[in-house]
Amino acid sequence: MTKVLVATVKPFAPAAAEQIKAVFDQAGYDCTFLEKYNSQNELTGAVSDADAMIVRSDKITQEVIQAATKLKIVVRAGAGFDNVDLAAATKKNVVVMNTPGQNSNAVAELAIGMMIYQARNHFNGSSGTELKDKKLGIHAYGNVGKLVAHIAKGLGMKIYAFDPFIPKSDMEADGATVCNSAEEMYAVCDYISLHIPANKHTLQSINYGLLSKMKKGACLVNTARKEVINETDLVKVFEENDTFQYISDIAPGNSDVLVGRFGNRCFFTPKKMGAQTAEANINAGIAAAKQIIAFLDSGDTTFKVN
């Protein structure tokens, strides 16, 4: 029987896990869960006889892939896949997929929610500001960025966008003012919502050159990855622009320094929160299960990323 390992340090919600298992049961697959494991040794042991694997933010290293002697496919239940060693997987002919779009609404709502929280001074009782009529820049207009723009328009925000990989006409059709460069967008917007992936081209790309262009009172919202931020430059911008704000659903490595020195000008959730909704849990988990079945049964590689 085909064995699927669902390996999650941060487990799926019970309702999602039940539905994932039901999909595999119907297909005649054996589905095993490894949850809240404490070491990579537990993971390498559990994956040794698995044909397929579903993960969330778990680190799928070369060591894990080498230990999985029967592994044919890994699906990351979510959009980002920088936690999987793609080179090692490719070398062993293991297909890697993600589930784009399944978490998008959850991330978009979180980004807007954090903007409101920051604009209203963390709900501390003092007078804040409104999002209406503020300029919102969308840095990367993919599934999440598009939804952030849609929700923000409902709040009366003015939408700007920069994404060299999306046709200008697509962004304009959504009512966005398309910027010719990231620098142009960062200079004019009150909020920047960041949605770029973490890869060799984007690591630490949100640097002093961009952030120093942001105007007084502007706020950077990061629901992407902490690795895209140059944290040294971030401190410098906080020091030079005494009303600059930064909020994120993943704390930077220097979060203690930022909170200690700049207080409510920054905010970080206790853990990565983008996909932490019941709906996103279910959507991404079921999509991952169906993609595994489609690949193993009929060779469907629609969402392959390696």
PLY file of the C-alpha trace (Angstrom):
ply
format ascii 1.0
element vertex 306
property float x
property float y
property float z
element edge 305
property int vertex1
property int vertex2
end_header
0.00 0.00 0.00
1.22 3.52 -0.84
2.32 5.29 2.34
1.96 9.03 2.90
3.64 10.75 5.84
2.12 14.00 7.09
5.02 15.51 9.04
4.16 18.70 10.91
5.91 20.28 13.88
2.94 22.68 13.78
0.10 20.18 13.29
-2.88 20.68 11.08
-6.08 21.47 12.97
-7.97 18.28 13.91
-10.70 18.99 11.35
-8.10 19.41 8.61
-6.22 16.26 9.63
-9.45 14.25 9.55
-10.28 15.45 6.05
-6.74 14.82 4.78
-6.91 11.26 6.07
-10.36 10.78 4.52
-9.03 11.78 1.09
-6.22 9.23 1.34
-8.51 6.52 2.77
-10.81 6.90 -0.21
-7.85 6.54 -2.57
-6.62 3.43 -0.77
-3.49 5.08 0.62
-2.00 4.56 4.09
-1.76 7.96 5.80
0.45 8.39 8.89
0.86 11.55 10.97
4.05 12.70 12.71
3.15 15.74 14.78
5.06 18.02 17.16
8.26 15.99 16.71
11.32 17.20 18.61
14.23 16.31 16.33
15.23 15.69 12.73
16.07 12.12 13.78
12.37 11.49 14.42
11.59 12.86 10.98
14.26 10.86 9.15
13.08 7.69 10.88
9.44 8.25 10.05
10.03 9.10 6.39
12.26 6.11 5.66
9.48 4.02 4.06
7.16 6.80 2.85
6.21 7.15 -0.81
4.91 10.68 -0.36
5.06 13.45 2.21
3.04 16.50 3.23
4.77 19.21 5.28
4.07 22.74 6.43
7.05 24.83 7.59
9.13 21.73 8.35
12.75 21.67 7.17
13.14 19.04 4.47
16.90 18.91 4.21
19.24 16.78 2.14
19.52 14.47 5.16
15.76 13.93 5.26
15.55 13.28 1.54
18.45 10.82 1.64
16.76 8.90 4.46
13.53 8.58 2.44
14.48 5.64 0.26
11.04 5.29 -1.39
10.06 8.96 -1.53
8.59 10.19 -4.83
6.90 13.46 -3.90
6.89 16.15 -1.19
4.07 18.68 -1.06
4.45 21.82 0.99
0.96 22.74 2.19
1.28 26.44 1.53
2.77 28.82 -1.01
6.39 29.21 0.12
8.73 26.26 -0.39
12.10 27.62 0.74
12.04 25.08 3.60
12.60 22.23 1.12
16.03 21.48 -0.35
15.02 21.52 -4.01
18.47 20.57 -5.31
18.64 17.47 -3.11
15.10 16.49 -4.10
15.82 16.91 -7.80
19.00 14.86 -7.50
16.95 11.96 -6.09
14.13 12.43 -8.62
11.73 13.54 -5.90
9.04 15.92 -7.12
8.37 18.95 -4.90
5.07 20.85 -5.07
3.38 23.67 -3.20
-0.31 24.56 -2.93
-0.50 28.12 -4.28
-3.57 30.15 -3.41
-4.89 27.91 -0.65
-3.65 30.17 2.19
-3.96 33.43 0.27
-7.12 34.82 1.83
-5.91 34.03 5.35
-2.63 35.89 4.73
-4.39 38.82 3.08
-6.83 39.24 5.97
-3.94 39.07 8.42
-2.04 41.81 6.57
-5.07 44.10 6.68
-5.78 43.20 10.30
-2.25 44.11 11.34
-2.52 47.43 9.50
-5.66 48.27 11.45
-4.02 47.19 14.71
-1.01 49.41 14.02
-3.08 52.37 12.81
-5.12 52.27 16.03
-2.03 52.19 18.26
-2.44 48.54 19.28
-5.89 49.38 20.66
-4.28 51.05 23.67
-7.01 53.68 24.06
-5.20 56.55 22.39
-6.25 58.30 19.19
-5.08 56.57 16.04
-5.54 56.98 12.31
-7.79 55.46 9.62
-6.83 53.39 6.58
-9.34 55.16 4.33
-7.65 57.35 1.69
-4.19 56.07 2.63
-1.92 54.87 -0.17
-1.16 51.15 -0.02
1.69 49.71 -2.07
1.54 46.02 -2.98
5.06 44.64 -3.49
4.45 41.50 -5.59
0.96 41.17 -7.04
0.43 37.41 -6.80
-2.42 35.54 -5.15
-1.98 37.24 -1.77
-1.13 40.69 -3.06
-4.19 40.74 -5.29
-6.46 39.83 -2.35
-4.85 42.45 -0.09
-5.58 45.03 -2.77
-9.19 43.86 -3.08
-9.85 44.07 0.67
-8.04 47.40 0.99
-10.14 48.92 -1.80
-13.21 48.06 0.26
-11.73 50.15 3.07
-11.24 53.09 0.74
-7.46 52.79 0.38
-5.69 53.92 -2.78
-3.84 50.98 -4.35
-0.38 51.09 -5.87
1.45 48.02 -7.17
4.86 46.87 -8.35
5.53 43.45 -9.84
7.74 43.01 -12.93
6.36 39.50 -13.46
2.67 40.45 -13.68
1.27 42.21 -16.78
0.67 45.89 -16.11
-2.80 45.57 -17.63
-3.79 42.95 -15.04
-2.93 45.26 -12.15
-4.57 48.26 -13.79
-7.72 46.20 -14.37
-7.96 45.85 -10.59
-7.77 49.60 -10.18
-4.14 49.75 -9.08
-1.73 52.51 -10.01
1.25 50.58 -11.40
4.69 51.86 -10.40
7.72 51.56 -12.65
10.00 50.54 -9.78
9.89 49.47 -6.17
11.69 52.69 -5.24
8.92 54.78 -6.78
6.25 52.89 -4.86
8.07 52.99 -1.51
8.47 56.76 -1.82
4.77 57.58 -2.28
2.87 55.05 -0.12
1.71 55.21 3.48
1.74 51.41 3.77
3.78 48.82 1.88
2.50 45.23 1.98
5.29 42.81 1.18
4.60 39.53 -0.65
7.85 38.55 -2.36
9.21 35.00 -1.96
12.50 34.20 -0.24
15.07 33.17 -2.84
18.61 34.05 -3.90
17.35 37.15 -5.71
15.28 38.54 -2.84
17.27 37.72 0.32
17.85 41.01 2.22
16.59 42.91 -0.82
14.36 45.10 1.36
17.28 47.25 2.37
18.29 50.81 3.16
17.99 51.85 -0.47
14.27 51.07 -0.39
13.32 51.70 3.22
15.04 55.10 3.41
12.68 56.33 0.70
9.59 55.75 2.83
7.94 58.93 4.05
7.22 60.02 7.60
4.69 57.80 9.33
4.90 55.09 6.66
4.54 51.44 7.68
6.08 48.30 6.18
3.89 45.19 6.52
5.68 41.86 6.05
3.65 38.67 5.79
6.24 37.12 3.46
9.55 35.95 4.96
11.89 37.58 7.47
14.91 36.68 5.30
13.96 39.26 2.67
14.58 42.08 5.17
18.06 43.49 5.77
17.75 43.77 9.54
20.81 46.00 10.00
19.39 48.48 7.51
16.00 48.20 9.22
17.49 49.50 12.49
19.18 52.36 10.63
15.88 53.43 9.08
14.12 53.28 12.47
16.85 55.58 13.82
16.73 58.08 10.96
12.96 58.16 10.38
11.48 58.62 13.83
7.93 57.75 12.70
8.75 54.73 10.51
6.84 51.57 11.49
7.37 47.87 10.81
4.89 45.06 11.49
5.23 41.39 10.61
3.83 37.95 11.36
7.33 36.62 11.82
9.72 38.26 14.26
13.09 39.35 12.87
16.27 38.08 14.46
16.75 41.43 16.18
13.15 41.75 17.41
14.22 42.33 21.04
16.36 45.27 19.94
13.58 46.75 17.84
10.87 46.41 20.47
13.19 47.58 23.23
14.30 50.69 21.36
11.28 51.60 19.24
8.31 50.25 21.21
4.93 50.41 19.48
6.48 51.50 16.21
6.89 47.78 15.57
4.76 44.70 16.17
5.44 40.99 15.66
3.06 38.09 16.18
4.29 35.29 18.50
4.67 32.91 15.52
4.05 32.92 11.78
0.31 33.46 11.53
-0.49 33.76 7.83
-1.95 30.29 7.39
-3.31 29.97 10.91
-7.01 29.78 10.12
-9.29 26.77 10.09
-10.17 27.40 6.47
-6.57 27.74 5.28
-5.59 24.63 7.22
-8.27 22.59 5.50
-7.81 24.10 2.04
-4.04 23.61 1.93
-4.11 20.14 3.48
-6.78 18.77 1.15
-5.09 20.36 -1.88
-1.79 18.71 -0.89
-3.48 15.31 -0.53
-5.21 15.59 -3.90
-2.00 16.67 -5.61
-0.17 13.62 -4.25
-2.88 11.29 -5.50
-3.00 12.97 -8.91
0.76 12.68 -9.27
1.12 9.07 -8.09
-1.96 7.83 -9.95
-1.66 9.78 -13.20
1.64 11.66 -13.24
0.09 15.13 -12.84
2.90 17.65 -12.13
0.83 20.84 -12.33
2.25 22.42 -9.17
5.82 21.12 -9.42
8.42 23.68 -8.28
11.70 21.82 -8.91
0 1
1 2
2 3
3 4
4 5
5 6
6 7
7 8
8 9
9 10
10 11
11 12
12 13
13 14
14 15
15 16
16 17
17 18
18 19
19 20
20 21
21 22
22 23
23 24
24 25
25 26
26 27
27 28
28 29
29 30
30 31
31 32
32 33
33 34
34 35
35 36
36 37
37 38
38 39
39 40
40 41
41 42
42 43
43 44
44 45
45 46
46 47
47 48
48 49
49 50
50 51
51 52
52 53
53 54
54 55
55 56
56 57
57 58
58 59
59 60
60 61
61 62
62 63
63 64
64 65
65 66
66 67
67 68
68 69
69 70
70 71
71 72
72 73
73 74
74 75
75 76
76 77
77 78
78 79
79 80
80 81
81 82
82 83
83 84
84 85
85 86
86 87
87 88
88 89
89 90
90 91
91 92
92 93
93 94
94 95
95 96
96 97
97 98
98 99
99 100
100 101
101 102
102 103
103 104
104 105
105 106
106 107
107 108
108 109
109 110
110 111
111 112
112 113
113 114
114 115
115 116
116 117
117 118
118 119
119 120
120 121
121 122
122 123
123 124
124 125
125 126
126 127
127 128
128 129
129 130
130 131
131 132
132 133
133 134
134 135
135 136
136 137
137 138
138 139
139 140
140 141
141 142
142 143
143 144
144 145
145 146
146 147
147 148
148 149
149 150
150 151
151 152
152 153
153 154
154 155
155 156
156 157
157 158
158 159
159 160
160 161
161 162
162 163
163 164
164 165
165 166
166 167
167 168
168 169
169 170
170 171
171 172
172 173
173 174
174 175
175 176
176 177
177 178
178 179
179 180
180 181
181 182
182 183
183 184
184 185
185 186
186 187
187 188
188 189
189 190
190 191
191 192
192 193
193 194
194 195
195 196
196 197
197 198
198 199
199 200
200 201
201 202
202 203
203 204
204 205
205 206
206 207
207 208
208 209
209 210
210 211
211 212
212 213
213 214
214 215
215 216
216 217
217 218
218 219
219 220
220 221
221 222
222 223
223 224
224 225
225 226
226 227
227 228
228 229
229 230
230 231
231 232
232 233
233 234
234 235
235 236
236 237
237 238
238 239
239 240
240 241
241 242
242 243
243 244
244 245
245 246
246 247
247 248
248 249
249 250
250 251
251 252
252 253
253 254
254 255
255 256
256 257
257 258
258 259
259 260
260 261
261 262
262 263
263 264
264 265
265 266
266 267
267 268
268 269
269 270
270 271
271 272
272 273
273 274
274 275
275 276
276 277
277 278
278 279
279 280
280 281
281 282
282 283
283 284
284 285
285 286
286 287
287 288
288 289
289 290
290 291
291 292
292 293
293 294
294 295
295 296
296 297
297 298
298 299
299 300
300 301
301 302
302 303
303 304
304 305
